[in-house]
Amino acid sequence: MPQIRVGDVDLRYELAGPEGAPVVAFSNSLGATLEMWDALLPALGGGYRALRYDTRGHGGSATRDAPAEIADLAGDLAGLLDALGIGRAHLVGLSLGGMTVQALASADPGRPLSATLMATAAHLPSAETWNERAATVRAQGPGALVEATLGRWFTPGFAQRSTEAVAAVRARFLACDAAGYAVCCGAIGRMDLRPALSAITAPTLVIAGRDDPSTPPAMAEALCAGIPHAELVVLPRAAHLLAVERAEAAGAYLRAFLDRHA
Ligand SMILES: O=C(O)CCC(=O)CC(=O)O
């Protein structure tokens, strides 16, 4: 898969779909990679071009072990679009990816054709908890976090039924670079995008998982209340990684929303 230099970060990305079609750019969650969108992408059909990339410090996107903010991650996404000659795009992000999309859509409201925010929040306290998580991963590696994480990412029923999908997510989490993960924990801990939400003028779809303990539906409701043109879908039988657990349903809602804002 190709890599492209954006500032001082090398981003691994994939661009697939018909040339000239509107671009849908996907930003992944903490501890995941661009492969987290595999099961959702077929929902786009043949009418869109999908751009996926690994957030800095994740998968094949190497970065310096230096503090970063959500605004820096938004800058990576903007820089990637620029480097590929893509002006406006539909932006989609889950959790950390959704924070990245909020930051870009509020800082540069003309950039998104639309924004889709899955299982995410504008503020996710406390900084102390995130610092502790960062310290744990630095000292003990992602293995120290994996069981608790998967317990938040999937409902027990899905974890029992879909062992192959969960094993793939687990393997990618365990392969995550500890410093890359820790840097992004710091960014989340310092984040407060609530004052910026009113600057998001793009049509926005917020998708929450009813059973998500990490970013529960109340956080999605708060996002919708702050963003001028936002609509909310709460998916039943969905925990945090709903783009994997409810790929078909989340993909269908996304596709219908994109088609309305093509
Ligand atoms: O998933 C993210 O991108 C950030 C929030 C988080 O870490 C949730 C979790 O691990 O349960």
PDBQT file of the ligand as one rigid body, heavy atoms in Angstrom, charges set to zero:
ROOT
HETATM    1  O1  LIG A 301     -11.615   4.524  20.182  1.00  0.00    +0.000 OA
HETATM    2  C1  LIG A 301     -11.018   5.617  20.093  1.00  0.00    +0.000 C 
HETATM    3  O2  LIG A 301     -10.576   6.035  19.015  1.00  0.00    +0.000 OA
HETATM    4  C2  LIG A 301     -10.846   6.494  21.287  1.00  0.00    +0.000 C 
HETATM    5  C3  LIG A 301     -11.673   6.124  22.445  1.00  0.00    +0.000 C 
HETATM    6  C4  LIG A 301     -11.272   4.823  23.002  1.00  0.00    +0.000 C 
HETATM    7  O3  LIG A 301     -10.115   4.553  23.187  1.00  0.00    +0.000 OA
HETATM    8  C5  LIG A 301     -12.333   3.906  23.287  1.00  0.00    +0.000 C 
HETATM    9  C6  LIG A 301     -11.926   2.569  23.810  1.00  0.00    +0.000 C 
HETATM   10  O4  LIG A 301     -10.813   2.074  23.681  1.00  0.00    +0.000 OA
HETATM   11  O5  LIG A 301     -12.827   1.993  24.378  1.00  0.00    +0.000 OA
ENDROOT
TORSDOF 0
